[in-house]
Amino acid sequence: MIKNYFIATLRNLWRYKFFSFVNVSGLAVGISASLVIFMIVSYEFGFDTFQPDRDRIYRVVTNNNMNGMQGYHPTVPDALANAVSREVSGLEQVVPILQFPIGTVVDIQIEQEGSKALSFKRERASVLFTTTDYLHMQDYQWLAGKISSSLQEPYKVVLTKSSALRYFAKTPLQDIIGRKILYNGLSITVAGIVADIAHSTDFKGQEFISLPTIEAVDQAALNSWALWNSSSLYIKLAPHVHTENIHKQLQALFAKHKPATNTYSETPSLQLLADIHFDERYQGVDNRTAHKPTLYGLLAIALFLLLLGCINYINLTTAQATKRAKEVGIRKAIGSSKRLLMVQFLGETFLLATFATLLSVFFVPILLKIFALFIPNGLNIAFLWKPSMLLFILLLVILVSLLSGFYPAFVLSRYKPIQVLKSQSVLTFGQSRQTFIRKTLTVSQFVCAQFFVIATLMMSKQIHYMLHADMGFQKNAIFTFSLPRDTTNTFRVQLQQRLQSIPGIKMVSNGFFAPAMESTAVTMLRYSAGREEHKINAHIRFGDANFLNLYQIKLLAGRHVLPKDSITELIANESFARAIGFETPEKLLGNTVVYGDREVPIVGIMQDFHTQNFRATISPMVFGSGLDNTFHIQLQAHDPGGKVWQKAISQAASIYKENYPEEDFHYQFIDESITQFYQKEQVTAMLLRWATALAILISCLGLLGLAIHSSHMRIKEIGIRKVLGASIMQIVALLSSDFVRLIFIAFMIASPLAWWATYEWLKGFAYKTPFSWWIFLAGGIGILLIALLVISTQVVKTAMANPVDSLRDE
């Protein structure tokens, strides 16, 4: 029986080759997108899910508040770990993690007998100071050495297998124990080797130096509450201990040891291990976070695309139902039951879905390359062959088979053998209902497509507005680079003079950060108006006499600050003046504010400009005189080929390397850094464009199939109309009118939905582009033109056919 079903299925798929192709194509597109998206979502949600008792593991983080300005930090004071071990009860493990405090890389040397030492560089996050509890928390598999004593003594290190093989090549693991490694000149002995973590994790440690090493180098280092040397602290609660209890003890500990010099409130908080990968507030420089709403949005897109493919199958299969009516009648006449017919038709769907899935698996590596910018680091094609992904593929095939095949199987199996064998003309049972369902499903497809089109256009309009809007300062043809921390003011002045002499450089300024940046630099100022005192948090910038001129920041009143090494005068922006009660900003001139511990006069008023992205409103800001480690360089404006700019940057790099041969020259253009403000929005817009293209492709494939079916069913009607004098254009209009009507209904449904969705999205921006009627009109007309282009390929062919061929016989 199964063999018979299989042969019959293959025959039917081959008999209706075009419709089989459309069905497989629609399903393959939806399944391919679903596989890639599920890989991304599964990978992101799989971070740090392998630790034993992970629901009891927390990271201690700190929240700072300075006069209403909230700060979030993943680090803690260096002394916290020892204090928690002594004074906090209810903990099973206390796991401190420290990094080398200076630089971004660690210099490593491996001593060799009779030859020159091998040199390596590792990222700072790869080399950690910690305890044995870290290895227990991460459930490392031990390969060599003794876990009990490996990190108990100073000057000991445990390596992962990959690090051990990198440093000692083909040396047996057991023979590596006892070898010496120099970390930034510090001699450390290898005490153990563990297997690399095979799971997704935000813990990037590859080499673990014993924490007592820090105490051996500096006894006071781990007892200071004022030092924050990239210290992290993880704790594992004992069973049945509540976080509220631990939180209260931590708060008491912070209050007890708060340094007297702190002018802001500092409170600890507990962050569950499962939340670390998704909480952007505590993102460290070494870690990447994922955005849960974006992942859920991706799942929604995958579901929509999958449903579009299933809708195609349902529409085309039910439309083709009448062609298989006699087959159903004959099968029922010779004894087949309704249940067996449903099994056969569901089997056909399962076979087709399986073929589409295999085709999708073939496309996955291609899609991963196409979407390389959006794929998280560490995710590759090997992830597809994990047991969880294979199970998902199997469930996906079953789900697609049921969604696509159940209703067509139900329709086909209901035909009555007497009616279908007596005359094909009586096959009107359920046709109106089936037609209504097909139209409803087609409208649903184009609602999705229209929604994606309008949402994509609106999002692209907002991104274009943010990237090209006037931010209140010059951002083109300007790049910045920074010097090491120990640079003197005398050297800064000398370097500035050398840079200014380079052909192609128009102006050079030395100072603080650029006018706009992703992070914030805020200071608290006080202003007294009689008995009333205003405390205001203001963004701050400082620089030399060229800074405001280089960025073309307009001075509305007053004068520039006098060039000095420290801030003795301030220029305030319009928002600052209004924030402390001056409706006319110019009236602030001559008044003084308290900056730090001294009174500073306001000598100028500058125009408002954006210091952050367009999500935030323009904030109060002040500017003062001073030098810092950042150079701001304005290039000559006109350089069509870019050769002058490249030469100027190359010469600046050469000057930098002359003085800092060990350092890399890193520079960034201001307009590029501002573009990075909206990286997430641009990624989302790009994904929406792809989703839109796929939705239109799937919908148009189904529309083409329905157009072919409709033309075939009305071929005799068309022949009669042509004989009676109907023109080709009249027939084309007749055949297209039903589809145009469905697309119009879809547009009317999708427009308010897209408006609501984009309106909610735009709420996240303080400055936004207005809604434009042409966005909706362009989206509707665009979809209509694409649909007409698709169906015209079949409709025009049918309209131009010779009526004699269709009316020759009955």
C-alpha positions as a printed Julia matrix, in Angstrom:
810×3 Matrix{Float64}:
   0.0    0.0     0.0
   2.77   2.43    0.98
   4.6    1.64   -2.26
   1.4    2.34   -4.2
   0.93   5.65   -2.4
   4.52   6.61   -3.07
   4.29   5.82   -6.8
   0.96   7.68   -7.1
   2.46  10.69   -5.31
   5.44  10.85   -7.66
   3.15  10.54  -10.7
   0.92  13.39   -9.53
   3.88  15.64   -8.72
   5.32  14.98  -12.18
   1.95  15.4   -13.92
   1.51  18.88  -12.46
   5.16  19.9   -12.71
   4.67  23.65  -12.61
   2.41  23.62   -9.58
   4.79  21.23   -7.83
   7.63  23.65   -8.59
   5.67  26.61   -7.19
   4.76  24.67   -4.06
   8.31  23.46   -3.45
   9.75  26.93   -4.14
   7.35  28.68   -1.76
   7.92  26.14    1.0
  11.7   26.1     0.45
  11.96  29.88    0.79
   9.9   29.87    3.99
  11.75  26.89    5.46
  15.2   28.31    4.56
  14.41  31.56    6.35
  13.02  29.63    9.31
  16.12  27.45    9.59
  18.56  30.4     9.52
  16.48  32.45   11.95
  16.02  29.51   14.31
  19.77  28.91   14.21
  20.38  32.54   15.23
  17.73  32.53   17.96
  18.74  29.12   19.29
  22.4   30.18   19.35
  21.67  33.39   21.24
  19.36  31.77   23.79
  21.89  28.97   24.25
  24.48  31.21   25.93
  25.58  29.97   29.36
  22.96  27.25   29.71
  25.43  24.46   30.49
  26.52  25.4    34.04
  25.2   23.11   36.79
  22.58  24.81   38.99
  22.73  27.89   36.76
  19.44  29.14   38.24
  21.4   29.82   41.47
  24.34  31.65   39.83
  24.34  35.45   39.86
  26.72  38.22   38.88
  27.12  41.09   41.35
  26.77  44.4    39.5
  26.7   48.01   40.68
  24.31  50.86   40.01
  25.56  54.43   40.45
  23.44  57.53   40.82
  24.94  61.0    40.53
  22.25  63.64   40.98
  19.74  61.7    38.93
  22.19  60.37   36.34
  22.03  56.57   36.5
  25.04  54.43   35.66
  25.3   50.65   35.31
  28.56  48.76   35.76
  29.38  45.04   35.44
  32.44  45.54   37.64
  32.81  45.76   41.41
  35.46  47.04   43.85
  38.52  44.79   44.07
  37.94  44.2    47.79
  34.37  42.95   47.42
  35.19  39.26   46.89
  37.12  38.9    50.15
  34.48  40.86   52.06
  31.64  38.72   50.64
  33.48  35.52   51.57
  33.86  36.73   55.17
  30.65  38.64   55.84
  27.84  37.32   53.6
  26.04  34.11   54.54
  23.93  31.8    52.38
  26.45  31.37   49.56
  27.75  28.1    48.15
  30.46  29.63   45.95
  32.16  33.02   45.65
  33.91  33.4    42.29
  36.04  36.53   41.79
  37.38  37.3    38.3
  40.02  39.95   37.68
  41.86  41.01   34.54
  45.18  42.71   33.93
  44.4   46.37   34.7
  46.38  48.09   31.92
  46.16  47.71   28.14
  43.91  45.66   25.89
  46.36  42.81   25.22
  48.65  40.65   27.35
  52.24  40.0    26.23
  53.12  36.33   26.69
  56.5   34.64   26.37
  57.31  30.92   26.52
  60.85  30.12   27.62
  62.65  27.44   25.56
  65.88  25.66   26.33
  68.68  26.6    23.96
  66.57  28.89   21.75
  64.84  32.24   21.73
  61.61  32.55   23.76
  58.34  32.37   21.82
  56.19  35.51   21.96
  52.4   35.72   21.82
  49.7   38.31   22.4
  46.3   37.51   23.89
  43.23  39.62   24.44
  42.99  40.77   28.03
  39.65  38.98   28.45
  41.34  35.65   27.69
  43.67  35.83   30.72
  41.9   35.87   34.09
  42.87  35.9    37.74
  40.47  33.63   39.62
  40.04  30.67   41.98
  39.27  26.97   41.69
  35.58  27.78   42.24
  35.56  29.32   38.75
  36.52  25.97   37.23
  33.81  24.24   39.29
  31.17  26.83   38.29
  31.99  26.37   34.6
  32.09  22.57   34.98
  35.43  22.22   33.19
  36.66  18.73   32.28
  40.1   18.19   33.83
  42.8   16.84   31.49
  46.09  17.21   33.43
  47.23  18.39   36.84
  45.37  18.42   40.16
  42.19  20.48   40.33
  42.26  20.62   44.14
  45.53  22.58   44.36
  45.92  24.12   40.9
  44.86  27.67   41.82
  45.49  27.64   45.57
  49.06  28.93   45.46
  50.46  32.09   43.85
  52.14  32.09   40.45
  50.08  29.15   39.14
  48.03  28.99   35.92
  45.51  26.57   34.42
  45.32  26.51   30.61
  42.61  25.35   28.29
  43.71  22.65   25.86
  43.7   25.06   22.89
  46.0   27.5    24.73
  48.32  24.69   25.85
  48.69  23.37   22.3
  49.2   26.9    20.97
  52.09  27.55   23.34
  53.65  24.08   23.5
  52.74  22.62   20.1
  52.81  18.8    20.14
  54.07  18.4    23.72
  52.0   15.81   25.65
  49.61  17.57   28.02
  51.06  15.91   31.11
  54.55  17.16   30.18
  53.33  20.76   30.01
  52.66  20.75   33.76
  55.48  22.67   35.46
  56.47  24.72   32.38
  56.95  28.49   32.8
  54.98  31.25   31.06
  55.71  35.0    31.31
  52.58  37.2    31.45
  53.62  40.85   31.04
  56.95  39.81   32.57
  55.34  37.89   35.47
  56.65  34.29   35.66
  53.8   31.77   36.13
  53.96  27.95   36.36
  51.46  25.74   34.51
  49.55  23.75   37.16
  46.72  22.25   35.13
  45.01  21.85   31.77
  41.26  21.69   31.13
  39.16  20.99   28.04
  37.78  23.97   26.13
  34.14  24.84   26.66
  32.17  23.46   23.73
  29.07  25.55   24.46
  28.1   29.15   23.69
  29.3   31.36   26.53
  30.16  34.93   27.4
  33.03  33.69   29.56
  36.03  34.21   27.29
  38.72  33.0    29.67
  41.33  30.69   28.19
  44.05  30.99   30.84
  43.37  31.16   34.57
  46.04  32.56   36.9
  45.61  31.91   40.63
  44.11  34.85   42.51
  46.74  34.64   45.3
  49.23  35.82   42.64
  47.77  39.33   42.93
  48.2   39.31   46.7
  51.78  38.1    46.29
  52.54  41.04   44.0
  50.58  43.66   45.97
  49.07  42.7    49.34
  46.78  45.74   49.44
  45.34  45.26   45.94
  42.44  42.99   46.94
  41.56  45.02   50.04
  40.88  48.38   48.37
  37.3   49.6    47.94
  38.49  52.47   45.75
  40.14  50.31   43.05
  38.1   48.88   40.15
  40.62  46.87   38.14
  38.07  45.21   35.86
  36.92  43.05   38.79
  33.84  40.88   38.36
  32.18  38.77   41.03
  29.91  35.76   40.6
  28.15  34.04   43.47
  26.26  30.78   43.7
  23.47  30.78   46.24
  22.99  27.85   48.57
  19.79  25.87   47.98
  16.57  27.55   49.19
  18.32  30.91   49.84
  16.37  33.92   48.51
  18.04  36.71   46.55
  16.4   39.35   48.78
  18.44  38.1    51.74
  21.72  38.26   49.8
  20.86  41.65   48.36
  20.3   43.16   51.8
  23.64  41.82   53.02
  25.42  43.26   49.98
  23.81  46.66   50.5
  24.96  46.68   54.12
  28.45  45.71   52.99
  28.64  48.57   50.46
  27.34  51.08   53.02
  29.91  49.9    55.56
  32.9   50.2    53.22
  31.89  53.18   51.06
  34.96  55.38   50.45
  34.64  58.85   51.96
  35.66  60.42   48.65
  32.58  59.08   46.82
  30.17  61.89   45.93
  27.54  59.59   44.42
  25.38  56.72   45.61
  26.55  53.23   44.78
  24.34  50.2    45.28
  24.89  46.53   44.41
  22.45  44.38   42.48
  22.19  40.72   41.5
  22.0   39.73   37.84
  20.94  36.18   37.04
  23.39  34.28   34.86
  20.69  33.72   32.21
  20.14  37.51   31.9
  23.76  38.53   31.32
  23.72  37.89   27.57
  20.59  40.04   27.09
  21.12  43.0    29.45
  22.7   45.9    27.56
  22.95  48.05   30.69
  25.83  46.0    32.07
  27.56  45.23   28.8
  31.32  45.14   29.21
  33.86  46.06   26.54
  34.72  42.38   26.06
  31.19  41.01   25.71
  28.4   41.22   23.15
  24.76  41.28   24.18
  21.72  40.14   22.24
  18.4   41.97   22.06
  15.44  39.79   23.03
  12.75  41.87   21.24
  14.8   41.61   18.03
  15.05  37.83   18.41
  11.31  37.55   18.99
  10.76  39.77   15.95
  12.94  37.42   13.88
  10.85  34.46   15.04
   7.7   36.33   13.98
   9.2   37.0    10.53
  10.14  33.32   10.19
   6.61  32.28   11.14
   5.07  34.69    8.63
   7.3   33.48    5.8
   6.58  29.87    6.69
   2.83  30.55    6.72
   3.08  32.28    3.34
   4.6   29.14    1.85
   1.9   26.99    3.45
  -0.82  29.31    2.14
   0.59  28.92   -1.37
   0.31  25.15   -1.07
  -3.26  25.27    0.26
  -4.39  27.7    -2.45
  -2.88  25.82   -5.37
  -3.84  22.37   -4.13
  -7.49  23.26   -3.52
  -7.58  25.1    -6.85
  -6.34  21.93   -8.55
  -8.83  19.77   -6.65
 -11.29  19.36   -9.53
  -8.56  17.84  -11.73
  -8.2   14.97   -9.27
 -11.91  14.47   -8.63
 -12.21  11.39  -10.9
  -9.15   9.82   -9.27
 -10.85  10.22   -5.87
 -14.13   8.83   -7.26
 -12.43   5.73   -8.71
 -10.45   5.09   -5.5
 -13.62   5.32   -3.41
 -15.54   3.12   -5.87
 -12.98   0.29   -5.52
 -13.01   0.46   -1.73
 -10.78   3.23   -0.48
 -12.04   5.07    2.6
 -11.96   8.77    3.4
  -9.31   8.13    6.07
  -7.02   6.31    3.61
  -7.43   9.11    1.06
  -6.49  11.72    3.66
  -3.42   9.65    4.55
  -2.47   9.53    0.87
  -2.85  13.28    0.33
  -1.07  14.11    3.6
   1.68  11.74    2.49
   2.03  13.69   -0.75
   2.37  16.89    1.24
   4.92  15.27    3.57
   7.03  14.11    0.61
   6.92  17.54   -0.98
   7.71  19.25    2.35
  10.64  16.86    2.88
  12.02  17.69   -0.56
  11.59  21.42    0.13
  13.39  21.03    3.47
  16.32  19.19    1.87
  16.53  21.98   -0.68
  16.45  24.52    2.19
  19.31  22.77    4.01
  21.35  23.11    0.83
  20.65  26.87    0.79
  21.53  27.47    4.47
  25.33  27.85    3.93
  24.63  30.3     1.11
  22.29  32.34    3.32
  24.84  32.37    6.14
  27.35  33.95    3.75
  24.81  36.45    2.41
  23.82  37.5     5.93
  27.35  37.35    7.36
  26.96  40.87    8.81
  23.98  39.75   10.87
  25.26  36.33   11.96
  26.75  36.26   15.49
  30.42  35.33   15.77
  30.75  31.63   16.5
  27.65  30.6    14.55
  28.43  28.51   11.48
  27.03  25.65    9.42
  28.23  23.08   12.0
  25.48  24.39   14.31
  22.89  23.0    11.88
  23.91  19.42   12.68
  23.4   19.69   16.43
  20.74  17.28   17.8
  18.47  20.19   18.74
  18.57  21.56   15.19
  17.97  18.13   13.63
  14.96  17.7    15.92
  13.72  21.14   14.89
  14.05  20.21   11.2
  12.01  17.04   11.75
   9.32  18.92   13.68
   9.33  21.61   11.0
   8.66  19.07    8.25
   5.78  17.58   10.26
   4.35  21.01   11.08
   4.55  22.21    7.47
   2.96  18.96    6.27
   0.03  19.35    8.64
  -0.46  23.09    8.05
  -0.22  22.75    4.28
  -1.82  19.38    3.72
  -4.68  18.95    6.16
  -7.25  21.23    4.52
  -6.52  20.14    0.91
  -6.64  16.49    2.01
  -9.95  17.16    3.74
 -11.4   18.8     0.6
 -10.21  16.1    -1.81
 -11.34  13.2     0.34
 -14.92  14.56    0.58
 -15.77  14.1    -3.1
 -18.61  11.59   -3.63
 -17.84   8.86   -6.2
 -21.34   8.8    -7.79
 -21.3   12.55   -8.52
 -17.77  12.76   -9.86
 -18.08   9.65  -12.05
 -21.45  10.62  -13.48
 -20.42  14.02  -14.81
 -17.61  16.45  -14.13
 -20.06  19.32  -14.46
 -21.74  18.51  -11.15
 -18.56  19.15   -9.18
 -19.89  22.31   -7.59
 -19.92  20.94   -4.05
 -18.12  23.35   -1.76
 -16.64  25.39   -4.63
 -17.9   28.76   -3.37
 -16.59  28.04    0.11
 -13.23  26.9    -1.27
 -13.04  30.01   -3.45
 -13.75  32.21   -0.44
 -11.03  30.48    1.57
  -8.54  30.84   -1.29
  -9.3   34.55   -1.61
  -8.98  35.0     2.17
  -5.6   33.26    2.19
  -4.4   35.3    -0.81
  -5.43  38.51    0.94
  -3.54  37.32    4.04
  -0.4   36.79    1.98
  -0.52  40.28    0.54
  -1.36  41.84    3.9
   2.0   40.48    5.13
   3.79  41.68    2.0
   2.18  45.15    2.16
   2.97  45.43    5.88
   6.62  44.6     5.31
   6.88  47.06    2.4
   5.36  50.0     4.3
   7.29  49.26    7.5
  10.56  48.99    5.55
   9.98  52.27    3.71
   9.12  54.08    6.93
  12.12  52.67    8.8
  14.45  53.57    5.93
  13.03  57.1     5.89
  13.76  57.51    9.62
  17.32  56.17    9.24
  17.95  58.52    6.3
  16.62  61.4     8.37
  18.93  60.58   11.31
  22.01  60.14    9.14
  21.52  63.32    7.12
  19.83  65.69    9.58
  21.73  68.75   10.78
  23.21  67.85   14.17
  24.3   71.41   14.86
  27.96  70.87   14.04
  30.19  69.92   11.1
  30.68  66.15   10.87
  32.11  65.62    7.39
  35.83  65.33    6.52
  36.83  65.16   10.2
  38.59  62.26   11.89
  39.94  61.72   15.39
  42.63  59.64   17.03
  43.85  59.35   20.62
  47.26  59.34   22.29
  48.39  57.16   25.2
  47.45  58.38   28.69
  50.91  59.51   29.77
  51.27  62.17   27.04
  52.39  65.61   28.28
  50.85  68.93   27.28
  54.18  70.09   25.81
  54.29  67.08   23.49
  50.62  67.61   22.49
  51.42  71.15   21.34
  54.44  69.97   19.36
  52.49  67.15   17.74
  49.67  69.53   16.83
  52.09  71.82   15.01
  53.51  68.91   13.01
  50.04  67.69   12.07
  48.95  71.17   11.03
  51.85  71.34    8.54
  50.67  68.25    6.62
  49.25  69.12    3.14
  45.59  68.16    2.95
  44.87  68.98    6.62
  42.85  72.15    7.04
  42.71  72.46   10.83
  43.86  70.54   13.92
  42.38  70.72   17.39
  43.28  68.99   20.62
  40.72  68.3    23.31
  38.16  65.96   24.76
  35.69  63.75   22.89
  33.92  64.76   19.69
  30.7   66.79   20.05
  28.52  63.66   19.69
  29.32  60.18   20.96
  27.46  57.05   22.0
  28.52  57.21   25.65
  28.07  60.23   27.92
  30.47  62.59   29.7
  28.52  64.44   32.37
  29.4   66.84   35.15
  27.27  68.33   37.92
  27.03  72.13   38.06
  25.32  74.36   40.63
  23.74  77.75   40.0
  22.29  79.97   42.72
  19.45  82.36   41.93
  18.87  84.14   45.2
  17.9   81.54   47.79
  17.1   78.95   45.14
  19.93  76.65   44.04
  19.78  74.69   40.79
  21.74  71.45   40.46
  22.04  70.35   36.89
  23.81  67.48   35.17
  25.35  68.83   31.98
  27.27  67.17   29.19
  30.79  68.55   29.04
  33.39  69.04   26.32
  36.67  70.88   26.43
  39.41  71.67   23.95
  41.76  74.27   22.57
  40.92  77.49   20.71
  40.29  75.58   17.44
  37.71  73.12   18.76
  34.49  75.12   18.21
  35.74  76.54   14.91
  36.75  73.12   13.59
  33.27  71.7    14.25
  31.61  75.0    13.16
  29.65  75.27   16.4
  28.08  78.74   16.36
  28.59  81.19   19.19
  25.31  83.06   19.67
  26.54  85.57   22.25
  29.62  86.42   24.27
  33.14  85.25   23.44
  35.33  82.17   23.31
  36.99  80.88   26.46
  40.59  81.92   26.99
  43.12  79.22   26.04
  44.33  77.57   29.25
  45.28  74.1    30.46
  42.29  73.85   32.81
  38.7   75.08   32.91
  38.43  78.62   34.31
  35.61  79.83   32.05
  32.64  78.11   30.43
  30.48  78.45   27.35
  26.95  77.1    27.88
  24.43  75.99   25.28
  20.86  77.24   24.97
  19.4   74.2    26.73
  21.62  74.79   29.76
  20.39  78.36   30.06
  16.75  77.31   29.83
  17.27  74.44   32.3
  18.23  76.9    35.05
  15.42  79.34   34.26
  16.66  81.75   31.56
  14.03  82.0    28.81
  16.45  84.2    26.86
  19.77  82.28   26.88
  21.87  85.43   26.31
  20.9   86.69   29.77
  23.01  83.92   31.31
  26.19  85.75   30.22
  28.21  87.07   33.14
  26.63  84.74   35.68
  28.72  82.16   37.5
  28.18  78.47   38.17
  29.96  76.19   40.61
  32.12  73.68   38.75
  33.79  71.2    41.1
  34.87  73.29   44.06
  35.18  76.71   42.39
  33.02  79.36   40.77
  33.4   79.67   37.0
  31.9   82.48   34.87
  29.75  81.88   31.78
  31.44  83.92   29.02
  29.56  82.65   25.96
  26.37  81.05   24.69
  26.65  78.47   21.9
  23.91  77.01   19.79
  22.32  73.72   20.75
  23.69  70.63   19.02
  23.16  66.91   19.4
  25.59  65.22   21.79
  24.0   61.8    21.39
  21.84  59.95   18.91
  18.33  61.02   17.97
  16.75  58.82   20.63
  17.77  61.39   23.24
  16.76  65.03   23.45
  19.39  67.76   23.27
  20.82  68.05   26.77
  22.32  70.96   28.73
  25.99  71.28   27.85
  29.04  73.34   28.72
  32.39  73.8    27.01
  35.68  74.86   28.56
  39.32  75.26   27.66
  41.71  72.35   28.16
  43.93  69.79   26.48
  43.41  66.05   26.37
  44.59  62.97   24.48
  42.22  63.23   21.49
  43.18  65.01   18.27
  40.46  66.28   15.95
  41.61  66.76   12.36
  39.65  68.5     9.61
  40.7   67.55    6.09
  40.43  69.69    2.98
  36.82  69.56    1.87
  37.34  68.86   -1.84
  39.08  65.58   -2.6
  37.07  63.64   -5.24
  39.47  60.72   -5.56
  40.32  60.56   -1.88
  44.05  60.48   -2.61
  44.82  63.69   -0.69
  42.94  62.38    2.34
  44.71  59.02    2.21
  48.1   60.71    1.97
  47.32  63.06    4.86
  46.12  60.2     7.09
  49.18  58.17    6.15
  51.5   61.03    7.13
  49.64  61.5    10.43
  50.05  57.79   11.12
  53.77  58.01   10.38
  54.19  60.86   12.87
  52.25  58.86   15.44
  54.39  55.74   14.92
  57.59  57.78   15.24
  56.64  58.58   18.82
  54.7   55.42   19.71
  56.27  52.58   17.7
  54.66  49.89   19.9
  51.15  51.28   19.54
  48.72  50.84   16.65
  47.34  53.96   14.98
  43.54  53.88   15.25
  41.45  56.65   13.74
  37.77  57.15   13.01
  35.82  59.6    10.89
  33.13  61.49   12.8
  30.4   60.8    10.24
  31.2   57.06   10.41
  31.0   57.06   14.21
  27.61  58.8    14.01
  26.46  56.15   11.52
  27.33  53.54   14.14
  24.83  55.2    16.51
  22.12  53.59   14.41
  23.75  50.25   13.67
  20.87  48.27   15.2
  18.29  50.21   13.21
  20.24  49.65    9.99
  20.55  45.94   10.67
  16.81  45.74   11.41
  16.02  47.65    8.22
  18.24  45.33    6.18
  16.54  42.26    7.63
  13.13  43.8     6.91
  14.15  44.4     3.3
  15.08  40.76    2.91
  11.87  39.66    4.63
   9.92  41.96    2.32
  11.6   40.56   -0.78
  10.95  36.97    0.34
   7.32  37.73    1.24
   6.72  39.31   -2.17
   8.46  36.39   -3.9
   6.35  33.77   -2.12
   3.12  35.73   -2.61
   3.78  36.29   -6.3
   4.6   32.61   -6.86
   1.22  31.73   -5.42
  -0.45  34.48   -7.41
   1.08  33.18  -10.62
  -0.19  29.7    -9.88
  -3.71  30.99   -9.19
  -3.62  33.09  -12.36
  -2.72  30.01  -14.42
  -5.47  27.99  -12.76
  -8.06  30.78  -13.19
  -7.15  31.22  -16.85
  -7.44  27.47  -17.45
 -10.84  27.25  -15.76
 -12.21  30.18  -17.82
 -10.63  29.32  -21.14
 -13.96  28.53  -22.86
 -15.56  31.68  -21.45
 -12.68  33.7   -22.88
 -13.07  31.98  -26.25
 -16.78  32.85  -26.39
 -16.1   36.49  -25.39
 -13.49  36.81  -28.15
 -15.9   35.38  -30.73
 -18.49  37.92  -29.6
 -16.02  40.77  -30.14
 -14.18  41.3   -26.85
 -10.74  42.88  -27.24
  -7.53  41.57  -25.69
  -7.38  44.51  -23.26
 -10.96  43.86  -22.13
 -10.15  40.21  -21.47
  -6.93  41.09  -19.64
  -8.86  43.58  -17.48
 -11.53  40.94  -16.8
  -9.03  38.27  -15.72
  -6.97  40.73  -13.63
  -9.84  42.49  -11.87
 -10.35  39.78   -9.24
  -6.68  39.81   -8.27
  -6.52  43.63   -8.2
  -9.54  43.66   -5.89
  -7.83  41.22   -3.5
  -4.64  43.3    -3.46
  -6.65  46.46   -2.73
  -8.37  44.76    0.21
  -4.96  43.63    1.49
  -3.7   47.22    1.22
  -6.65  48.56    3.23
  -5.95  46.04    5.99
  -2.17  46.36    6.02
  -1.97  50.18    6.03
  -3.38  50.81    9.53
  -1.41  47.88   10.92
   1.83  49.22    9.43
   1.02  52.74   10.64
   0.49  51.51   14.2
   3.66  49.39   14.22
   5.9   52.17   12.85
   4.25  54.73   15.15
   5.13  52.57   18.17
   8.68  52.09   16.86
   9.16  55.84   16.32
   8.2   56.51   19.93
  11.73  55.46   20.84
  13.17  58.55   19.11
  13.08  62.08   20.47
  13.54  63.41   16.93
  11.69  61.64   14.16
  10.68  62.0    10.56
   7.0   62.79    9.95
   4.61  60.24    8.51
   4.24  60.75    4.77
   1.22  59.75    2.72
   3.48  58.81   -0.19
   4.99  55.97    1.89
   1.65  54.17    1.95
   0.8   55.07   -1.64
   4.21  53.95   -2.92
   3.93  50.68   -0.99
   0.47  49.94   -2.38
   1.27  50.9    -5.97
   4.57  49.0    -5.84
   2.92  45.76   -4.74
   0.14  46.23   -7.32
   2.6   46.75  -10.17
   4.64  43.7    -9.18
   1.49  41.58   -8.93
   0.2   42.8   -12.31
   3.57  42.09  -13.89
   3.47  38.53  -12.54
  -0.09  37.67  -13.54
   0.16  39.42  -16.91
   2.63  36.79  -18.09
  -0.22  34.26  -18.02
  -3.27  36.5   -18.52
  -1.99  38.09  -21.75
  -1.04  34.67  -23.11
  -4.56  33.38  -22.41
  -6.21  36.49  -23.86
  -4.21  36.2   -27.1
  -4.97  32.48  -27.59
  -7.0   31.45  -30.65
 -10.66  30.91  -29.52
 -11.03  28.11  -32.08
  -8.69  25.92  -30.02
 -10.76  26.3   -26.85
 -14.19  25.95  -28.53
 -13.36  23.1   -30.93
 -14.91  20.37  -28.76
 -16.62  19.85  -25.48
